[in-house]
Amino acid sequence: MATVLPVSKAAAVNPLKSSQPLGAAFAYLGVDGAIPLFHGSQGCTSFALVLFVRHFKETIPLQTTAIDEVATILGGADHLEEAILNLKTRTKPKLIGIATTALVETRGEDFAGDLAVIKARRAEALDGTEVVLAQTPDFDGAIEEGWTKAVLAMIEGITDRTPARTVERDRVNILPGWHLTVGDIEHIREMVEAFGLHPVILPDVSGALDGTVPDRWIPTTYGGTAIEDIRTLGDARHTIAIGEHMRAPAAKIQELTGIEYSLFRQLTGLKSVDRFVTMLAEISGRPVPAKIRRQRAQAQDALLDGHFHFGGKRVAIAAEPDHLYALSSFFLGMGADIHCAVTTTGSSKILEHVPCDTVQVGDLGDLERLAEGADLIVTHSHGRQAAERLGIPHFRVGFPIFDRLGSQHRVAVGYRGTRDLIFEVSNIFQAARREPTPESLDPFRNRENDHERRQTSATRDH
C-alpha cells in the first residue's frame, strides 16, 4: 500500500494538473448537440479552450457567462440566465452543461437554486434543451473530479427515474474514465459489439472529438452520447465503469434505476482484459469471438518480445490518480520499477493501490526533483522541459499532448492496446540505449590519460 504524501510547498512550479471546470467541460463534450458553459470570467474559459484546441486540433464549442466586476460583487444569476437563453436562441443545443469556476464559487452563491428558478421561469423558452450544473471550483480537485461531477450531473438531471421500464437484454452502459482516448473508447465499443451487445457510452468523446470534419458549420458538438440514451440508462442490463473515479456515477445509476454495475480499475494487461472479456461473454451468452482470441495471442507474444526491454528500468510517472494507477501497474507488470510517482490530488482511494512506496501530490517540479536517475519520464507534454534538462526519454500520456499528432487516436486498452503500448515503450527504450563501442570496452586504451587523472585526484585530496 502506497503512502500518499501531501503537497509540500505553497506554490506550484510547472503545474501538472488541469482544473475541475476543464474536466467537466471535457465530459460535456462527449454528448451529442452539447455546449459546455463556464460560469465565470472570460479568462477562465479562454485558458481551458486553448488547452482543448492544442490537444485535439479541433474547433471546441466552449462558452462563458463572462462575469464582470459588478456581477462578481452583486451576484451572477442574471448573467447565467442571459447566457443560457442566448445559447438556446442562437445554437439550439440539446444540452447546456454548466461548470462553475473559482470566481463565482468563492462568493458562495446558490447555483442550484438559481438554475432551478431559471428553468422554471423559462421552461417554455428552454423546451427541448437539457440544462445541468456541476459545481467545479478551480481551487479544488483536478480534471478527474470535474469529469466525475459532470457525469453525475447528467445522470441526476436527465436519466429517467420511472421504475416501470423494459430492460433491453443486449444493452450495456459503459462509463469510461476521462483518461481513455478517442481510440480507447472506439476499441471498447468494437469489443462490446463483437459479442452482439449494444453499448451506450457516457460520455462518448469518440463521437465528438475524433477528428472528423462536418460538411457544414455546427455550433455544438456533432457526435457523442444521445440525450435519449442518457434518459434511458435504466433500460440497460448492466453498467460497466472504467476507473475508480467512475464508481460514483455507476452507483448513482444503480440508485436511480436498480441497474447493477461492475468496476474495472484499468483495461490494460492480460489479467484485467481477460476479466472484461469474460464478463462480456457472460452477459451476452456467446463464446469469445475468434478475432478477440487472436488479439490475445498477439498480446501474449508482445509480452514475450517486450519484457527484455522493460526489465529493471526505472520509470518516473506524473498523472491523475486513476491514470497513474493504470500506468504504474502496466510498467510493474512488465518488469520495470516505479522510480517515483507524482499525482494531482490526494483524495482518490486508488492512490493507496499504486504499486510504489510513496505517491507525491504535487507538480512537475516535484517530478523533476524525484526523477533523477530514472530511465523514462511518463507524463503529458508540459513535462518535456524536465525530461530535456535531466536527459531522460519522455513518453507522452494524458492531457494535454500538443507537441505530437494523433495522441487522441492512440489505443492502450484491450489486448490490441496492450500490444501496441508494449511496442511503443519498448521502442523508446531501444532508441535511448547506448551500445558499447570497442573503445569503451578496451581496458588498455587511454591508460596514460587515466593515470594522469588519478594522480591529479590524489594531489587534490592531499
Secondary structure, 3 states (H helix, E strand, C coil): CCEEECCCCCCCCCCCCCCHHHHHHHHHCCECCEEEEEECCHHHHHHHHHHHHHHHCCCCCCEECCCCHHHHHHCCHHHHHHHHHHHHHHHCCCEEEEEECHHHHCCCCCHHHHHHHHHHHCCCCCCCCEEEEECCCCCCCCHHHHHHHHHHHHHHHHCCCCCCCCCCCCEEEEECCCCCCHHHHHHHHHHHHCCCCEEEECCCCCCCCCCCCCCCCCCCCCCCECHHHHHCHHHCCEEEEECHHHHHHHHHHHHHHCCCEEEECCCCCHHHHHHHHHHHHHHHCCCCCHHHHHHHHHHHHHHHHHHHHHCCCEEEEECCHHHHHHHHHHHHHCCCEEEEEEECCCCCHHHHHCCCCEEEECCHHHHHHHCCCCCEEEECHHHHHHHHHHCCCEEECCCCCCCCCCHHHCCCCHHHHHHHHHHHHHHHHHHHCCCCCHHHHCCCCCHHHHHHHHHHHHHHHC
